[in-house]
Every structure is written in C-alpha cells, then in structure tokens.
C-alpha cells in the first residue's frame, strides 16, 4: 500500500482577536455574575430581598462547595 495524505480543501484561517475578545469579555462577566448569585447572594451581601435566589441556587451552592447553613 502506498501512503496517502489528504490535504484540506479549504485553508484554515484564524479568528482575529478583535472578533472574539468582546464575546470572551461578555462570557466572563456572565460567569462572574453566576458565581456571585451561587456563592454570595445571601444575607448582608444580598441584592435581592427574600430567599428566592438562595432557594433557586441552593443545590448548586452545595455542589460547588459554598456553605449556606
């Protein structure tokens, strides 16, 4: 058998930094907001009154190792 090498039909291009950087910043901010709500939205640091957010993220809080009681 002769070895066969296949070349890609289209050249592979790179994505410029200025195209994906805004999306990376947006995703980072969303992740920080999610970590705040899971880890710190309770008690004195609470932005939303009541226990609605705490109860909604309760199991995720324990899964990630944040104490809540």
Secondary structure, 3 states (H helix, E strand, C coil): CCCCCCCCCCCCCCCCHHHHHHHHHHHHHHHHHHHHHHHCCCHHHCCCCCCHHHHHCHHHHHHCCCCCC
